[in-house]
């Protein structure tokens, strides 16, 4: 059984994403290794405590998780896959309670932001920020907190024996998080590879980025994301993180060969099969 590192505790959305990816690829439910931070995901793999990791990289509502782009560049772990998970927030509590009994709800600050509209209908409920959605659910269950609810995943309710009082309470229903799969043991069929993530810098000259993008477009590369982050200690210099999709791997290699002379510190973060 694979040991998969996640940020958070069992029952969180990271575990849902890990289960979804590995089950879809014919593996049994992985053994989850809980990590407090995203940096700890990599440390867990380096220490041999886990075999792979699943890490969130962007969300359709809140955007990219910028520190995680830097982690991709810092550590030598290639992206071997991705998974898009619809984030459904659920209000849960100890069995037998009604929403009228709930005076306080605990959850992560992002879940609070995603569900404020729902709670406007229940002004007596106080929203309390916590470090993790699933941990909020676990605390309610373990401590037997009557009158206290949590907002978390359906998986968390199932694992901790809580009852869902209201399901899918997020304001924006098209709320998806993209997770990256960092698993060196996965063999990706090169004939099916149609997406790549890379990081590079450019000379500080007019039109350098536009030149690169024009060449990629000429070769039929579909730019699905570009993110820039400043290089510490170097004024007005940036790392560019780019995701591209393509239909022909040979054409992709030709595009790389054409733009490589224009780039500095090119790092191919992963070549894999796109989830959508």
Secondary structure, DSSP 8 states (H G I E B T S, - for coil): --EEEEEB-TTSHHHHHHHHHHHHTT----EEEEESSHHHHHHHHHTTS-SEEEEEEEETTTEE-HHHHHHHHHS---EEEEEEEE---EEEESTT--GGG--EEEEEHHHHHHHHHHHTT-TT-EEEEES-HHHHHHHHHHTT-TTEEEEE-HHHHHHHT-EEEES---S-S--EEEEEEE-TT----TTT--EEEEEEEE-SSTTHHHHHHHHHHHTT-EEEEEEEEE-TTSTT-EEEEEEEE-S-HHHHHHHHHHHHTTEEEEEEEEEE----
